[in-house]
Amino acid sequence: ATHNPGKRREVADLLVPLGLEVLAAGDLGLPEPEENGDSFEANARIKALAAAKASGHMALADDSGLAVDALGGAPGIYSARWAGESKDFTLAMKRIREEIEAKGRNPEGQAAQFVCALSLCSPDGNSLEFTGVIRGALSFPPRGDNGFGYDPIFIPEGHRRTFAQMSADEKKTLSHRSRAFAAMLEHYRQKESA
């Protein structure tokens, strides 16, 4: 249920082992619903339900973002909105740095986490939600050309490079999105073995 080409690529890559083809909401010309939920889970559910009802098929949506401890969890569910209508994440990353500095702190090394909530929804409105989180620290200036969004300023715990400096395969083994997908797949493995 995404219109974001970066997310579409990551989701398609995560679903390759299942042999599933990914059709994005953008591919189907589905409208983007208003994300007015108060959590990542609520926004994922809003998007999945809208796509499921409009398409008549099961729909998977994710809502994800960067939560910076020094900013009280912001930008959080507003991560995409901080990039503005033009989706300029260079401006959003600059805003994070400036807001941390306005609090009298050094933005380098500030604790943060990426959060991903997945919602799998059927056209009748039934849904399941799964969440993945990865902790890390911020790094300025932005580094790396891979990935998308806030990847150039986020270094996952235990690593020295930003997500944007990692290959897609490296990021896939660590990311919040892959952790949420792992939780979803484990749920279905357990259902099958029960």
N, C-alpha and C positions, 0 to 999 in steps of 0.2 A: 504493500500500500504506500509506496514511496514515489516521489517525483525527483528525488536526489540521485543523480547518476553514480556518485561515489558509494552510497549505501546500496544501490542496486547491484553494483559489482561485488561488493563484499558479501551480500546475502547470497547471490548466485554462487559465489565461490564456496561459501559455507555449506550450501545444499548440494554441491557436486557429488559427494559420496552417496547421497540418497537417490541420485539419478533423477532429480526433479528439475523441471524447467521453470525459470522465474519469469513471470510477466509482471512488470511494474505497473502501478496505477497510471503513470505517465504514458506507458506504452498503449494502455487501453483508453486513454483520453478521459479518465475519471477525474472529477473535480477534487480539489484539496479541501477537506473539511476544516472548519475553524478549530484549532487546538486550544480549547479553553479549560482543559483539565488542570487540577492543582498538583499533579505529580507526573512523573515519567510514565507510570503504569496507566493512569487515566488517559493521557494523550495518546498512548499506543492503542488503547482500546477504542478511542474515538475514531482513529484512522482505520483500524482494522474493520470495525463495524461498518463504517461508511463504504469501504471498498467491497466488503462481502455483500452488503445489500445491493450496491450498484452493479456488481458483476454477477451475482448469483452463485459465486464460488467461495470456497474457503479463502480467507485472506490473512496474511501475516503482516503486521506492522511493527515498527520499532520506533521508540522515541528515546533519544539519547542526547547526552550533552556533558559538558564539563562543569564540575562543581568545585569551586576554589574555596578552601577552608577560610582563608583570610577575608573573603568576601561573603561570608555567611552562607556559602553554597551557591552563590551566583557564579556564572549566569544560569546554571541549572537548566530548568525546563525552558528558559528563554535563550538558550545557547544560539539557536539559529537566528532569532530575532535580533540579537546583539550584532549580527552581521548585516542587518538592514535588508531592505527590499532587493538590493543588488547582490546579496549573499557574499559580501566582501569580508572574508574572515581575517584579512590583514587588519582591517579597521577594528574588528572584534578583539583580536589579540592585543592590539595597541590599547584598546579600552581597558582590558584586564590589567595590563601593566600600569596604566595611569591610575586606575582605581585603587590598586594596591599601594602605589606610591603616595596617593592622597591620604592614605591611612598612616603614612610615615614609615612604611615597611619597604624592604628591598624585595622586589618581585622574584628575583632569582632564588630558586630552591623552595618556593612556597608550596605547601602540601595541597594536592588536588586529587580528584578522582574523576574518571570517566564512568558514567552510568548508562546502561542500556536496558530498557524494558521492552520485552516482546509481548505482543498480544496476537494470539491465533484465534480467529473468529469465524464462525459459520454464518451463513445468511440469516439464520433464525435468531441470531443474537447471542448464542452461547460462546463464551470465550475462556481462554486460559492465558495466564500471564506468567512470564519468567523474567528474572532480572540477573544481570551480570555487572560486576563492578571491578575496576582495576585502579588501585592507588598508585600515586606517583608524585612527581614534583614538576614545577614549572621551570622553563629555561628560556631566557631571553638573550639575544634576539632570536626570533624564530629560525629553526634550522631544518633543512631537508626539503626534498621536492616530491616525495611520495605521499600517499594518503590524501586527506582532505580535512576541511574544518580546522580544528585546533591542534591537529597532529604535530605541526612544527614547534609547538611550545611544551609538549607533554613528554616527560621521560618516565616510563613505567618503573616501579620499584625494582631494584636489583639490576638495572640497566643503566647505560651511560649515553645512549642515543635516544633521540626523540622518535615517536612513531613515524614521523615523516622521513626519518633517516633509515628506517628499516624497510626491508622488502615486504611485499604483500604477504608472503608466506610467514615471515618472522612475526609480523603484526598479528596475523591470524591466530597464531598459537597463544598470544597474550591478551588480546583485546577484550574489552567489556562486551562487545557484540558476540565474539566467539564463546565467551563464558555464558551468556544468556542462551545461545543456541545449544551449548552443551547441556544446560539445565533442561531445556525443552526436549532434547533427544533422549536424555536419561529418563525423563518422565514417561516417554512413550516406550522405551525399552522395558521399564518396570511394568508398565501396563500389559505389554506383550507376554512377559514372563509370568504374570500372575494368573 
